[in-house]
């Protein structure tokens, strides 16, 4: 009877090292898979951190927007827009009506604009204190066609304001929000 499991040991000259080559290739493939997995995990970690930064910046800017709206709501409607708003420029976060001009940036886009007012809100330790300013937009109709009516009905026009809020941190998420505010008498 012949034993098929009995093998003659090969001499060192007849071995070619195929097992070593296969193991090295498998080890290289596993290393590449591990590196790809690690790269994907790091990308997801960065995306999660950016989402958190943006969420905190958005909440911070929204809190400043509400502070600006509260400032407007506290001004007696009969006194609007004067004496609270300056005739030109900005004072204490209250700004005169914007004057559009070619080549001039809007206030919220102008990095040199210094009329931002810090909002006093608790946004946590990680967030930058948000800022806001309020622009007087003048009177505007409350409903379509009210200025074409004869006689013009009372309450046809009301004072309009733009509240602009931002939360900006260097090399982090930046959010700018705006709301329009109408004072109806």
C-alpha positions, 0 to 999 in steps of 0.5 A: 500500500502506498501512503499518499500523505508521506512526502519526501522532504525537499532539499533546500535547493528545490524550495522556491519561497512561494509561501513567503511571497504569498504572505507578503502580498497578503500582508501588503493588501491588509495594510492598504485596507487598514490605511484606507479604512483609517483615512475614511474614519479621519475624514468622517471625524473631520466632517463631524467636527465641521458639522458641530462647528457650523451648528454652534455658529448657526445657533450663536448667530440666531441668538444674536438675531433674536437680541437685535429683534428684541432691541427693536421691539423695545424701542417705542414705535412712535419714536421710530426711526428717530431718535434711535437711529443716526442720520448716517453711519452706525452708533451702538449697532443701530445704522442709518439706511444703506446707500447702494453704490457701485463697487461698495460692499454691503455692510455685512460683507465689508471686512472693514465695517466696524458697526457690529454690536456684541450680543449678550447671550450665553452660547457656551464656552466653545463659541465666539460671542455673536454680533449684530447690527440693525439697519433702518430701511425706511417706510414700506407698504404693508400690503400690495397696492396700498399706495395706489389707493385713494385715499391712502388708508391708515396703516398702509406703510410701516417702518422696516428694519433689517437685523443682521447677525453673525458668528465668526471665528478664525479658521472655523465656521462662519454664519451670517443671518438676516431678518426683516422686521416691520413695526406696524402701528 
